[in-house]
Amino acid sequence: MEYISIFFPTIAMLLIVGAFAGILAGLLGVGGGIVLVPAFFYAFNSLGYFNEQLMQVCVATSLATIVFTSIRSVLSHNKKKMVEWRILKLWSPGIVLGAIMGVLIASKLHSDSLTIIFGSLGILIGLYMAFSKKEWSLGNTMPVGFLRTLISSVVGFLSVLMGIGGGSLAVPLMTLHKVNIHKAVATGAGFGLVIALPSSFGFLITHPPLAGLPPMTIGYINIPAFLIIISMTMITAPMGASLAHKLNVIVLKRTFAFFLISVAINMLYKSYFT
């Protein structure tokens, strides 16, 4: 009975988080993973799972959901002709390379190491979202040649280590190179699919070295959590994409930034002091 009293509230929490993550994926292009990874982390901990590879399960399950959320989000944005397919095509090879490297590295790390990586990068992303200004610029066009390959690989690599769809890194990258914010958000959703598809497959066929992971975990992907989340994100991602063209995205982005910083700091605190 005590287990049931914990289990059902956890499902309810994941349903709410899934709905929120879907809206964020479409609305801000930050990728639902920025919410899902800490949600999975707290959910599995509340159910009593404390494994040295637990953070890998959170990251991998998040990336698996992003495959479906990104498809839904890209299709919604494409109806408004906002996806920059040329950017997506040119940047995809480097992103895939970085994502594969990310899977290889992440599967070898201790859960605490991934938690620290997520928390640290989460704070940096949150600070940028909170304080960046429209006039900031790194150039008038997106990088090309070797620089494009290098940056795209880093985006794919870091996104996998964090379990995010890449929008949190790709959208600032594009806007800093004068890509329209709405097109950056739409294209960032496409980055999510390019990152999540190969990395999810990699995590699915990886064999965790330790027992004690949450039940019904294949490779590093927890199937129940995956199904709960996509049942909501598939519904709410198009809503977020529609709202992105109607609401003040800057205000929403800064509000979410402070939420992200708080969550990241709390995860770092748990990693260091508990």
C-alpha positions as CSV (number, residue, x, y, z in Angstrom):
1,M,0.0,0.0,0.0
2,E,2.9,2.4,0.8
3,Y,4.4,1.6,-2.6
4,I,1.1,2.4,-4.3
5,S,0.8,5.7,-2.4
6,I,4.2,6.7,-4.0
7,F,3.7,5.1,-7.4
8,F,0.5,6.9,-8.5
9,P,1.6,10.4,-7.4
10,T,4.8,9.8,-9.4
11,I,2.7,8.9,-12.5
12,A,0.6,12.0,-12.1
13,M,3.7,14.1,-11.7
14,L,5.2,12.6,-14.9
15,L,1.9,13.3,-16.8
16,I,2.0,16.9,-15.8
17,V,5.7,17.2,-16.6
18,G,5.2,15.6,-20.0
19,A,2.5,18.2,-20.8
20,F,4.8,21.0,-19.7
21,A,7.7,19.6,-21.6
22,G,5.7,19.3,-24.8
23,I,4.6,22.9,-24.6
24,L,8.2,24.1,-24.0
25,A,9.5,22.1,-26.9
26,G,7.1,23.8,-29.3
27,L,7.1,27.2,-27.6
28,L,10.7,28.0,-26.7
29,G,12.6,25.4,-28.8
30,V,14.6,24.5,-25.7
31,G,13.8,20.8,-25.9
32,G,11.6,19.1,-23.3
33,G,14.7,17.3,-22.0
34,I,15.7,20.3,-20.0
35,V,12.6,19.6,-17.8
36,L,12.4,15.8,-18.3
37,V,15.9,14.9,-17.0
38,P,15.4,16.4,-13.5
39,A,11.8,15.2,-13.4
40,F,13.0,11.6,-14.1
41,F,15.8,12.1,-11.6
42,Y,13.4,13.1,-8.8
43,A,10.8,10.5,-9.8
44,F,13.2,7.5,-9.7
45,N,14.7,8.7,-6.5
46,S,11.3,9.0,-4.9
47,L,10.6,5.4,-5.9
48,G,13.8,4.3,-4.1
49,Y,16.2,3.8,-7.0
50,F,19.7,5.0,-6.3
51,N,22.0,3.4,-8.9
52,E,25.4,4.6,-10.1
53,Q,24.0,4.6,-13.6
54,L,20.6,6.2,-12.8
55,M,21.4,9.5,-14.4
56,Q,22.1,7.6,-17.7
57,V,18.5,6.3,-17.5
58,C,17.2,9.8,-17.1
59,V,19.2,11.1,-20.0
60,A,18.4,8.2,-22.3
61,T,14.7,8.1,-21.5
62,S,14.5,11.9,-22.1
63,L,16.2,11.6,-25.5
64,A,13.9,8.7,-26.5
65,T,10.8,10.9,-25.9
66,I,12.4,13.8,-27.8
67,V,12.4,11.7,-31.0
68,F,8.6,11.8,-31.0
69,T,8.2,15.3,-29.6
70,S,10.6,16.8,-32.1
71,I,8.7,15.2,-35.1
72,R,5.4,16.6,-33.8
73,S,6.9,20.0,-33.2
74,V,8.8,20.2,-36.5
75,L,5.6,19.3,-38.5
76,S,3.7,21.9,-36.6
77,H,6.3,24.6,-37.3
78,N,6.7,23.5,-40.9
79,K,3.0,24.3,-41.6
80,K,3.9,27.9,-40.9
81,K,7.0,27.6,-43.1
82,M,9.4,28.5,-40.3
83,V,11.8,25.5,-40.5
84,E,15.2,26.4,-42.1
85,W,15.7,23.1,-43.8
86,R,19.1,24.2,-45.3
87,I,20.6,24.9,-41.9
88,L,19.2,21.6,-40.6
89,K,20.6,19.6,-43.5
90,L,24.1,21.2,-43.4
91,W,24.4,20.9,-39.6
92,S,23.1,17.4,-39.2
93,P,26.3,15.3,-40.0
94,G,28.3,17.1,-37.3
95,I,25.5,16.8,-34.8
96,V,25.1,13.1,-35.4
97,L,28.8,12.6,-35.0
98,G,28.8,14.5,-31.7
99,A,25.7,12.6,-30.5
100,I,27.4,9.2,-31.1
101,M,30.4,10.4,-29.2
102,G,28.1,11.6,-26.4
103,V,26.5,8.1,-26.0
104,L,29.9,6.5,-25.8
105,I,31.1,8.9,-23.1
106,A,27.9,9.0,-21.1
107,S,27.6,5.3,-20.8
108,K,31.0,5.2,-19.1
109,L,30.4,8.0,-16.6
110,H,29.2,7.8,-13.0
111,S,25.6,9.1,-12.4
112,D,27.0,11.9,-10.2
113,S,29.3,13.1,-13.0
114,L,26.3,13.4,-15.4
115,T,24.3,15.2,-12.7
116,I,27.1,17.7,-12.3
117,I,27.4,18.2,-16.1
118,F,23.6,18.7,-16.4
119,G,23.5,21.1,-13.4
120,S,26.5,23.2,-14.5
121,L,25.4,23.5,-18.2
122,G,21.8,24.1,-17.0
123,I,22.9,27.1,-15.0
124,L,24.9,28.5,-17.9
125,I,21.9,28.0,-20.3
126,G,19.6,29.6,-17.8
127,L,21.8,32.6,-17.3
128,Y,22.0,33.1,-21.1
129,M,18.3,32.8,-21.5
130,A,17.7,35.3,-18.6
131,F,20.2,38.0,-19.5
132,S,20.9,37.7,-23.3
133,K,20.0,40.8,-25.4
134,K,18.5,40.9,-28.9
135,E,21.4,43.0,-30.2
136,W,24.1,40.4,-29.2
137,S,25.7,38.9,-32.3
138,L,28.5,36.6,-33.4
139,G,28.1,37.2,-37.1
140,N,25.6,37.8,-39.8
141,T,25.6,34.2,-41.2
142,M,25.9,30.7,-39.7
143,P,29.4,29.2,-39.5
144,V,30.6,27.1,-42.4
145,G,33.3,24.6,-43.2
146,F,35.4,23.2,-40.4
147,L,34.0,25.6,-37.8
148,R,30.5,24.4,-38.6
149,T,31.6,20.8,-38.2
150,L,33.3,21.5,-34.9
151,I,30.4,23.5,-33.4
152,S,27.7,21.1,-34.6
153,S,29.6,18.2,-33.1
154,V,29.9,20.0,-29.7
155,V,26.2,20.8,-29.8
156,G,25.4,17.1,-30.4
157,F,27.9,15.9,-27.8
158,L,26.8,18.2,-25.0
159,S,23.1,17.7,-25.8
160,V,23.4,13.9,-25.3
161,L,25.3,14.4,-22.0
162,M,22.4,16.5,-20.8
163,G,19.6,14.5,-22.3
164,I,18.2,17.5,-24.2
165,G,17.1,18.0,-27.8
166,G,19.7,20.6,-28.6
167,G,17.4,23.6,-28.9
168,S,18.8,25.0,-25.7
169,L,22.1,25.3,-27.5
170,A,21.0,25.6,-31.1
171,V,18.5,28.4,-30.7
172,P,21.0,30.8,-29.1
173,L,23.6,29.8,-31.7
174,M,21.2,30.6,-34.5
175,T,19.9,33.9,-33.1
176,L,23.4,35.0,-32.4
177,H,24.0,34.6,-36.1
178,K,21.0,36.7,-37.1
179,V,18.5,33.9,-37.7
180,N,14.9,35.0,-36.9
181,I,13.9,33.8,-33.4
182,H,10.8,32.0,-34.7
183,K,12.8,30.2,-37.4
184,A,15.5,29.4,-34.8
185,V,12.9,27.8,-32.5
186,A,11.4,25.8,-35.4
187,T,14.7,24.7,-36.7
188,G,15.9,23.9,-33.2
189,A,13.1,21.4,-32.9
190,G,14.6,19.7,-36.0
191,F,18.0,19.6,-34.3
192,G,16.3,17.7,-31.5
193,L,15.3,14.8,-33.8
194,V,18.8,14.7,-35.4
195,I,20.3,14.4,-31.9
196,A,17.8,12.1,-30.2
197,L,17.4,9.5,-33.0
198,P,20.9,8.1,-33.1
199,S,21.6,8.6,-29.4
200,S,18.4,6.8,-28.4
201,F,19.3,3.8,-30.5
202,G,22.8,3.9,-29.0
203,F,21.4,3.9,-25.4
204,L,18.8,1.2,-26.3
205,I,21.5,-1.3,-27.4
206,T,23.9,-0.5,-24.6
207,H,24.1,-2.9,-21.7
208,P,24.2,-1.2,-18.3
209,P,27.0,-2.7,-16.2
210,L,25.0,-2.6,-13.0
211,A,21.8,-4.1,-11.7
212,G,19.2,-2.2,-9.7
213,L,17.8,0.1,-12.4
214,P,14.1,0.9,-12.5
215,P,12.0,-2.1,-13.8
216,M,11.3,-2.4,-17.5
217,T,14.4,-0.5,-18.5
218,I,15.8,-1.7,-21.9
219,G,19.4,-0.6,-22.3
220,Y,19.2,2.7,-20.5
221,I,15.6,3.6,-21.6
222,N,12.9,3.2,-19.1
223,I,9.8,2.1,-21.1
224,P,7.0,3.1,-18.6
225,A,8.4,6.6,-18.1
226,F,8.9,7.0,-21.9
227,L,5.3,6.0,-22.6
228,I,3.8,8.3,-19.9
229,I,5.8,11.3,-21.2
230,I,5.1,10.9,-25.0
231,S,1.4,10.4,-24.2
232,M,1.4,14.0,-23.2
233,T,4.1,15.6,-25.3
234,M,2.5,14.4,-28.6
235,I,-0.6,16.4,-27.6
236,T,1.0,19.5,-26.2
237,A,4.0,20.1,-28.5
238,P,1.7,21.5,-31.3
239,M,0.1,23.8,-28.8
240,G,3.5,25.2,-27.8
241,A,4.4,25.7,-31.5
242,S,1.1,27.6,-32.0
243,L,1.7,29.7,-28.9
244,A,5.2,30.6,-30.1
245,H,3.7,32.8,-32.8
246,K,1.3,34.6,-30.4
247,L,3.0,35.2,-27.1
248,N,6.0,37.3,-25.9
249,V,8.6,34.6,-26.1
250,I,11.3,36.8,-24.4
251,V,9.3,37.1,-21.2
252,L,8.5,33.4,-21.1
253,K,12.1,32.5,-21.8
254,R,13.4,34.6,-18.9
255,T,10.8,33.2,-16.5
256,F,11.7,29.7,-17.5
257,A,15.4,30.6,-17.2
258,F,15.1,31.3,-13.4
259,F,13.1,28.0,-13.0
260,L,15.9,26.1,-14.8
261,I,18.7,27.7,-12.7
262,S,16.8,26.8,-9.5
263,V,16.4,23.1,-10.7
264,A,20.1,22.9,-11.8
265,I,21.3,24.3,-8.5
266,N,19.1,21.8,-6.5
267,M,20.5,18.9,-8.6
268,L,24.1,20.0,-7.9
269,Y,23.3,20.3,-4.2
270,K,21.8,16.8,-4.1
271,S,24.9,15.5,-6.0
272,Y,27.4,17.1,-3.6
273,F,25.7,17.0,-0.2
274,T,23.3,14.0,-0.2
